[in-house]
Amino acid sequence: MNYTQGAFCDLLARIDNLRHLMIVAGQQYGLNSPETLRYSEQLDDLIFQYQLQNR
């Protein structure tokens, strides 16, 4: 899977946005809330994609 520069920047922006949403959800609903955990899982997936691109 090869990313163009724009797609790579989009991936980083999505990671930052999801990280922010996860932090806000954690503060508002707690760290074990379904919403926080869902954001965490989505963030894990995006970070995995990022790591695959930087091998």
N, C-alpha and C positions, 0 to 999 in steps of 0.2 A: 504494500500500500504506500504510494508516494504522494506526498502532499505538495501542492504548490505553495509559494510563499504566502499568498492570501489565505489559503485554507489552513495553513499552519498557524497564522496569526488568529484566525477565527477559532481554532481549537484552543489556543491559549486564552482568548477572551471568554470562551464558554467555560473553561476551567475556573477562571477568576470569578465569573458571575455565579457559577454553581457553588463555589466556596463561600461567597458572600451569603447566598441564600441559605446554605447549610448553617452558617454561624448565626444568622438571624433566627432561623427556625429553632436552633438549639437554645438560644437565649429566651425565646418566647414560649416554646412548648416543652423544652427539656431535651436532654441528649438522647433519650430512649424513645422519643415520640416517633410514630410512623413517618411523619413528614421529614424529620431530621434524618432518619435512617435511609429513607428513599433518596434524599439529596446525597447522602454519603455514598450510597451504592452507585449512583449516577456519576459522582465525582471519581470514584475508583475506576469506573469504566473509561472515562476520559483521560485520566492520568495514565492508565495502561496504554491507551492509544498513543499518547504523547511519548511514552517510554519506547514503544515499538518504533517510532519515527526517529528516535535518537540513538539507535544502536550503532 
